[in-house]
Amino acid sequence: MKRPTKAERDWCYDRNLDLNVLRDVAQLVEEIKHRFTRINISNSCLNSSVSLAKDNPSGELLLKICIGGAFYNKYAKAVYKNED
């Protein structure tokens, strides 16, 4: 990844944002897109949005499931031991 420009650093500073975290998130978004396209989920599905409004209580759950499914191997820990 290229070095941040002064404009990027200033923009993040003005908004009290961490540039490294924003870059990590952007990289994760690209990884999710890549994983979806690998399993033949089209770009039109990737560009759709999930309504997080109060009239759609399942929207937040759907978003959590998508994120968890995309990165389960990085965040899930096994709670069992194989005794073999």
Contacts in CASP RR format, 6 or more apart in sequence:
PFRMAT RR
TARGET T0000
AUTHOR 0000-0000-0000
METHOD contacts of the structure
MODEL  1
MKRPTKAERDWCYDRNLDLNVLRDVAQLVEEIKHRFTRINISNSCLNSSV
SLAKDNPSGELLLKICIGGAFYNKYAKAVYKNED
1 23 0 8 1.000
1 27 0 8 1.000
4 19 0 8 1.000
4 23 0 8 1.000
8 19 0 8 1.000
9 19 0 8 1.000
11 17 0 8 1.000
12 18 0 8 1.000
12 19 0 8 1.000
12 22 0 8 1.000
28 71 0 8 1.000
31 70 0 8 1.000
32 66 0 8 1.000
32 67 0 8 1.000
32 70 0 8 1.000
33 46 0 8 1.000
35 70 0 8 1.000
36 45 0 8 1.000
36 46 0 8 1.000
37 43 0 8 1.000
37 46 0 8 1.000
50 56 0 8 1.000
50 59 0 8 1.000
50 62 0 8 1.000
50 63 0 8 1.000
51 59 0 8 1.000
52 59 0 8 1.000
52 60 0 8 1.000
52 63 0 8 1.000
68 75 0 8 1.000
END
